[in-house]
Amino acid sequence: MIKVLIVDDSPSLRAILTGVLELAQDIKVVGAAEDPYEAREMIKKLNPDVLTLDIEMPRMNGLSFLKNLMRLRPMPVIMLSTLTQQGSPATLEALELGAIDFIAKPTTNVAAQLSAYAETLHQKIRIARQANLYAFRADKDVQQLPVSQHAQFKSSAVLALGASTGGTEALREVLVRLPKHCPPVVIAQHIPPVFSTSFALRMDRCCEVRVKEAEEGDVLIPGQVFVAPGDMHLKVVQKGGRLQCHLCQSEKVNRHRPSVDVLFDSLLPWAKHVCAGLLTGMGSDGAAALLRLREAGAKTLAQDEATSVVWGMPRAAVEMKAVEKVVSLSKVTVELLNAVKRQ
């Protein structure tokens, strides 16, 4: 039984969340706190396995509480977020502070979509319970490999990455170490629409390379990173002799849009020029297409278990023998670049 503590200042939202969570036979709500001070005492008394945490609360906001919690008593936290342009930066900051995932706040008319909302929340709670809270701490113990700022790369090279739970922070660790003249990078991260925009902007501010949310017709050029928009598949196509981004809203693949499988499969015609990697995430999206890329001549790698928040997608790829190298997060950047260096 997974013990959950709800932290939210709204009595109606606490009631809705309790009802939704207790639809699952393996989840039990052990308490509901109206602010972080009450939550702190309940955590000591009830020892929950997972916390759901609102960001906007009186007396102490959720981010301040989360920061203290991760320092003093690390535990899995799911943030309750408003899926808006205004709410997304705070949610991304929460992930940076150590929250495992986030979900939209339930609305008072949640009954209309109760089944879908409940299934999503239950799944996130289960994943959070299994998550590796010490993934990034483990990576700090690994010696950082230097990334040459003067390396020369094959002109036709493309780097591709897929990630899900824990991926926003894992991707940041990879992207901040890319030199500004690196080959173009395409990314499929499981993330809602508004958040993909905020995530790309956040990455652009902290990286030497330019990071942007992919737009239809964007040309893949060195020094640029293209993030698939939420709720859109990203494919790489060739037009006029140049590789470009193509966006579409076709059916979900592996229950995801964007899907890593869709992105990786689109690169098959140029596999011999590709290095692709799977980072932290639940499920198996991307694994089968990574195998197809490897069989077609691409270089492939996966993040290791010790530094993954959730070792699901990388594990699936390893078990399928889709991966040439399994590396810690701190080594992903240099391994990607070494694979496409000009000899």
N, C-alpha and C positions, 0 to 999 in steps of 0.2 A: 504494500500500500504506500503510495506517494503522498506524504503529508505536505499540504500547501497552506501558506499564510498569505492572505490578501491584505495589501496596504493601500488604502484609498480613502480620501476624505468624504466621498459621496456615499451616503447610506444606500441609495438606490443601486449604484454600481456594485457595491459590495454584495448586495442581495442577488443581482443578476449574475455576477461572477460565481458566487457560491452555488447557485442553481445550475449553471452551465457545467461547472467542474464536477459536481456530484452526480452528473449523468454518467460519468465513467466509473466503472466498478473498481478500478485500481487507483483512484485518486480520492483523497479525503481532505476537505477543508478543515483544518484544525483551529483556525482563528481568523478574525478579520479586524485589522487595526485601522483607526481613522487618521493616524499621523505617525511619523517615524519614531516619536518618543514612546508611544504605546507599542509600536512594532518592536522596538528594542527590548522591552520587557517581555513581550510575547515570545520572541525568539529564544530568550534565555529559558523560559518556562516550557515552551512547546516543542522546541528543537525541530522546526520544519525542515523538509528536504528541499523545497523550492519556494521562492517568494514571487508574488506578482506585485509590481510596484508602479504607482502612478508618479508622474514627474511633477505635476503642479499640485502642491499641498501647502497648507498653512504651517506656520511655526518652523518647518524645515523642508526645503524642496527635495524631490526624489534624488536629484543628482548629488546633493551634499550628503544625503543619507547613504547613497550607494558607495560614494567614495570612502566614507568611514567604515561601512560594512566590509568592503573588500580589503581594507587595511587590517581590521580587527578580527573579523570572523567571516572569511570568504565563503560564499554559498551561491548556488545557482539562482539567478534573478531573471525574470521575464518582465520587460518594461511594457506598461500600457501606454500607448502612444496615440496622439491625434494624427491621422494620416494626412497631414497638410504640409505645405511649404514652410509654415511657421514652426510646426512641431518637429520637423525632421532633424534640424541641427542638434537639438537637445537629445534626441533619441540616438543619433550617431555618437554623440559624446558619451552617452550611457554605455554603448557598446565598447567604446575606448576605455572606459573606466572598469569594465569587466562584466557587464550584463551579458547573458548568453544570447538573448534574442528579444524580439519585441512583437507586439500584436496590437491591432487597432482596439481602441476602447470600445466596449460593447455599447450599442445604442439602446434606448428604451424600447425600440421596436425590433429588438434582436430576435424576437420570436419568429419573425418572417424568414430569417435566414439562420435559425437556431441550429439546425443540423450541421451546416457547413462551418459555422463559427465554432461550435462545440468541438467538432473533429479537429479543426486547426489548433485550437487552444490545448486540447488534450495531447496532441502530438508534440506541441512545443514544450509542454510540461514534462512529458516522458523523455524527450531529447535532453532537456536541461538537467534532469535528474542524472543522466548518464555522462554529462559533459565533463571534460577535463578542465577544471578550474585553473590548473597550474601550467597550462600549455605554454603561455608566453613566458612564464617564469622559467620553465624548463629550457626554453630557447635561449634565454639570457646566459645560460651556463655553457652554451655551445660556442666555440671559437668562431668569430665572424671571418668569413673569407673575404679578402679584398676584391673590390670590383675595379678593374682598370678603367680610367677615364680616357685612355688613349687607344684602346683596342679597336681594331677594324672589323666590321661585320659584313657578311655577305649581303650584297645589295638587294637580293630577292628574299631575304629572310623575313619570317613572320613569327611572332611569339603569341601564344594563345593560353589563356588561363580560365579555369572554371572553379567556382567556389559556392558554398552555401552557408550554413550556420557557422559563425566564427570567421567568415570570409572577409568581412569589411576590414577587420584589423589585420588579418593575415595578408591581404592584398596590399595594405598600407606598408607593411614591413618589406614586401617585395618591391613595390613601386618607388619608394623613397630612395632606393639604392641603384636605380637605373641611371646610367649616364645619359646626358641630353641628346646624344647622337645614336642611341640604341635603335634597333629595328622597331617597326610598328608593333603595337601590342593590342590584341582584341580580348575582351573579357566578358564572360557570362557569369554574373553573380545573381543568385536568387534574392530579389529585392523588389518591393513595391514601386510603382511609377514615380511618385514624388521623391522617394528616398534615393532613387538612382541618380536623380539630378543633383541632390544635395551631396551625395557621396562623391560624385565626380568633381564637383566644385571643391569639396574638402580636400580631395587628393591633389587637385591641381595646385592648391595653395602650398602644399608641403613637399612637392616633388620638383626635380629639375626638368623632367619631361612634361609635356603638356597633356593633361588628362581632361577628357570631355565625354559627355554623354553622346553616344553615336547618333548621327543623323543620316538620313537617306542620302547616299551618294558621296559621303565622306571618303576621300582618297587616303589609303593607307600609306603614310609617309614616315620616315624615321623621326624619332623623338616625340611621337604622339601615341597616346593610349586611348582606346575607344571602349567605353563601358556600355553594354547593352541596356537600353531603357527598360524600366520595369514594365511588365505585361507586353513586351515585344520580343520576338526572336531576332537575334542578330546573325546574319550570314555574311560571308565574304564572297563577293562575285567579281568577275573580270569584265570591265567595259572599256573599250578603246585602248586595250593593252595595259590598263592599270587596275590594280585590286581596289575595290571599293566596299563600303558598308551597305548592306541591304537589310532593311527592316520589314518584318511582316508580322501579322497577328493571326497566323494559322493556329491550328489546334495545339493545345498544350502537349508537351512530350515529357514523359516521366512525371506528370502532374505539374510541370513547370513551364512558365513562359516569362523570361527567357529560359531556354534549355541549353545546357552545356553540350549535350549530344548534337543539337541542331548546329551550333557554332562549329564544333569540331568536324562534323561531317561536311560542312561547307568548304573546309580547307583541304579535303582529300585530293583535289586535282593538283595541289601544290605541296603535297605532303613532304616531299624531299627537301623542301625549303623551310619546313615548320619545326618548331620546338614547342610542345604543348605540355601543360602540367595541370594536375588536379590538386586543389588545396582542400582544407577542412570543410566538412559538410555532411549532412545526413543523407542517406539513400545511396543511389547508384548512378545518378545522372552524370553523363560524361564518360563513364567507364567503358561502355561498349564502343563508343565512337573513338575513344583514345586507342583502343585496341586496333580499330580499323586504320587509324592514322599510323600507328607503329608498323602494321603490316604493309602499309603503302610507302614506308621509308622515312617517316617522321621520327624525330628524337622525342622521347616521352619521359616524364618524371611524375612523382607524387610526393606530397608532404608526408612525413613520418607520423607515427601514432603519438609519440611523446610530445610533439609540439602542435598537434591538432586539437582544437576544442572538441570536435566530433570526428572521429576517424571512420567515416562511413563511405563517402565517395572515393577517397584514396584507397581504402581497403578493398572496395569492390574492384577497382582497377588492378590492384596488386594480385588479387585472387584470379582475375581473368588473364594474368600475364600480359597486361597492356603496358606495363611500366618497365623502363630500362633501369631507372635509378629511383630509390626511395631516399629522400634527404630531409634534414631538419629545415624548418622555415628559414633560418638565417642563411642557408646555403642555396635556396631556390633561385635567387637572382643570378648568382654567379654561374650556376649550372645551366640556366637558360641561356645566358650570354655565351658561355663556353661552347655550347652546342651549335651556335651560329657564327662563330668567329671565322674570319677569313684566315686561311692557313698561310 
